[in-house]
Amino acid sequence: MIAQLHDSIERIADLGGPVVLLLCALSVLVLAVVFYKVWQFAVAGVGRHTALRDAIAAWDAGDRSAARDHLGRSRSYLVPVLAMALDGQTDAARLETEAEVRFARLERGFRFLDSVAQLAPLLGLFGTVLGMISAFQALQDAGAQVDPSILAGGIWVALLTTAVGLAVAMPTSVLLSWFEARMDADRVLAQKALHTVLSPGHPSGVTDPQGLPAHA
């Protein structure tokens, strides 16, 4: 098994050079980070806030008991922040900071994915430039006995690094955009939830125009 892996690495190095090897290593790291983020998002319940939304709606309607019941059924990572607000914490800056701490924990690894998405095409282009230099050097060494296949083969190998760089960068960029979109949606939800809890539409004890309690 180890011998086969070693042979595969040698073939990749012979075909595309050290740049392709570096890009392959980056792709493995990207896969590891992506799998970890998917697992982390699943455990934290990112994007799954049905019970949390129900709690917000109940609180906004003035039904405090129902709001707490819905919040107790939620598995969202934002529950501790909303629980602080429901328990009487009125410092908006403190609540927003608590939410941002949780967002930051879930956004770890985003900078690495963004760096790979930007760096992989440049590494591919760098490998192509190195390959073209080698191809023209081989053509020069051939002297008068110029064989077009020498140049064509060198260019083909050189362009391989660009293709590999793009193959690594494009899916990385797409996955990063998906992760960021999920977090942006959760951030908007958290802001709405905190604003609703701190400034509900039907505060407890307020009556409607007919004189009935707001929670009736």
N, C-alpha and C positions, 0 to 999 in steps of 0.2 A: 504493500500500500504506500509506504513512504517512498519507495523507489519509483513507483508510478507517478506520485506527486512531484518528485524531483525531476523526472523526465518531462512532465508537462510544463513545469516552470522553465526548464531549459529550452523547450520548443518555443514557448511564448517569448522568451528573451531573445532567441535567435531570430524570430519572425519580426517582432516589433521593438525590441530593445528594452532598455531599463524604463523608458517612459510608459510603455504598455504595462510592464510589471507594476509600476507605481499606481497606474490607473486601476488595475485589477485589485490591488490592495485597498485602494480607496472604495471601490465598489463593495468589497466585503465589509468594510467598516460601515458604509452607508446602510447595507442590509441589516447589520446588527443594530444600528441605531433605530431604523424604521421598525423592526420587529419589537424592540424595547418600547418605543413610543406607542405602538398599537396596543401592546399589553398594558402599558401605563394608563392610556386613555380609557381602555375597557374597565380596568379596576376602579378608576376614579369616577367613571360614569359620565365622561365628557359627552355632551350632546343629549344625554338622557335626563331630562329635568321635568318630566310630566308632573310628578307629585309636587315638585318645587313650584311650578307655575300655578298649580291648584292652590297651594298654600298662599302664594302672593295674591291670587284673585280673591280668596276667602278673606284675607286680612284687609284688602282694599274695600271689600264689601262690609267690613265691620264684624265679621264672624271670627272672633279670636280663637275660639275652641277648635273650629274646623281647620283653621290655618295651622295650628299646632299639630293636629292629627295628621294632616297632609305632610307637614314637614317631617314628622316622625317616620313616615313611610318612605321618604325619599332616600335614595342612596347616592345623591349627588355630593361631590366634594365641596360644594358651596353651602351645605347644610350648617356647618359650624358658624359661618359668617352670618347667615340669616337668623340662626338661633340667638346669636349675640344681640342682633337688632330687635328681635321679638322679646327678648328678656329685659329690654330697657336701655341698651347702649344707644345713645343718641349722637355720639361723636362720629360724624360722617367720614372724617379723615381717617379715624382709627379703623372703621369698618372697611373702607376702600383699601387701606393698607393691608388688612388681613386677607382681603380677596386677592390683591396683587401678589402676595406671598405665595398663594396657591397657584396662581397663574404662572408665576416665574418657575415654580417647581415643575410644572407640566411643559413649559417651554424650553427646558434644558435640552440641548442637542440641536435646537433650531439653527444656532449660529454655525455649528459644524456642517449641517446640511446645506446651508446657504453658501458657505465657503467652498464646499465641493462643487456645488452647482455653478459657481463662478470660475473656479480654478480648473476644473476638468477640461473645458474647451481650450483654455490657454495651454495646459500641459499637452493636449493633443496637437495643437499648432506648433508648440516647441519641438515635439517629436518629429513632426513633419519637416520642419526646417532642418533638423539634424539629419534626417533621412535624405533629404534633397542634397545636402552638402556631401554626404557619403556617395550618393548616386553620381554626382558630377565629378567627384574625385575618381571614382571607378572608371568613368568615361574618359577622363583625362589620362589615366594610367594606361588605358587601352591604346592610346596613340592613334596611329593611322588605321589600325584594325578596329574601327568603330563598329560595334554591334548594337543596333537599336534596342535589342532585347535587354541589354545591360541597363540602359536608361529607363526603359519601361518597367522592368522589374524593380528597380530602385524606387521609382516614383510610386508604384503600387504599395510597396512596403511602407514608404513614408506616409502616404495618405491613410494607411491603416490606423496610425496613432490618432489622427483627427477623428476618424470614425469611432474609435473606442472612446475618445474623450467626450464626444457628443452623446454616445450611448450611455455613458455614466451620468452626464449632466442633465439630460432631458427628463428622465424619470425622477431623478433627485429633485429637480425643480418642481415637477408636478406634485410629488408627495409632500414637499415642504409647503406648497400653496394650500394643499388640502388640510394639513395640520394647522396652519395659520388661520384658515377660514373657520375651522372648528373652534379655535381659541377666541377668535374675534366675536363669534356668535355668543359664546359663553360670557365674554366680557360685557357685551351689551346687555345680556340677560341679568348679570349681577348688578349692573348699574341701575337697571329698571327696578329690580327687586328691592335694592336698598332705598331707592327714591320712594317706592311705594310704601315700604314699611315705615320710613321716617315721616312721610307726608301722605297718609292714606286718604282715599277719597271720602270715606265715611268713618271718621274717628270715633272711637268708643265713647258713648254717652251723648253724641250729637243726634238730634232728632231731625226728621224730615219735615217738609212743609205741612204735612197733615198732623204733626205732633206725635208721630209714632217713633219709637227708638230706631236708630240707624241700623241696628242689627236685626230688626224685625223682618 
